[in-house]
Amino acid sequence: MSGMLRKLFQDAPAALPEYSADRIEAALAECIARALKIQPAEVDAREPFENLGLDSRTAVSIAGQLEESLGREVPPTLLWDHPTIEEAAAFLARVEPQAVQ
């Protein structure tokens, strides 16, 4: 996990569950920003991934990075099945997390 993601999860308010949509959105924005070489604040959570210029290879890579940063399984098709950060985070927050082996 990158130092920035680790700090984000350590500094998040204790009231937020480990896999809250807010935490997942922040982690996903960080992964996307890193892939696009922009700042996380520049990533709009409501903008479709397709409009951000993400290709399928990058989307699968981002899903893998998110899986690593969250320590839970993330489907490789996450960004295609749930085409915005908000939708993807809401989906992951609803699904019972499975730890990555």
Secondary structure as GFF3:
##gff-version 3
##sequence-region A 1 101
A	DSSP	alpha_helix	3	11	.	.	.	ID=ss1
A	DSSP	alpha_helix	21	36	.	.	.	ID=ss2
A	DSSP	three_ten_helix	40	42	.	.	.	ID=ss3
A	DSSP	alpha_helix	49	52	.	.	.	ID=ss4
A	DSSP	alpha_helix	56	70	.	.	.	ID=ss5
A	DSSP	alpha_helix	78	81	.	.	.	ID=ss6
A	DSSP	alpha_helix	85	94	.	.	.	ID=ss7
###
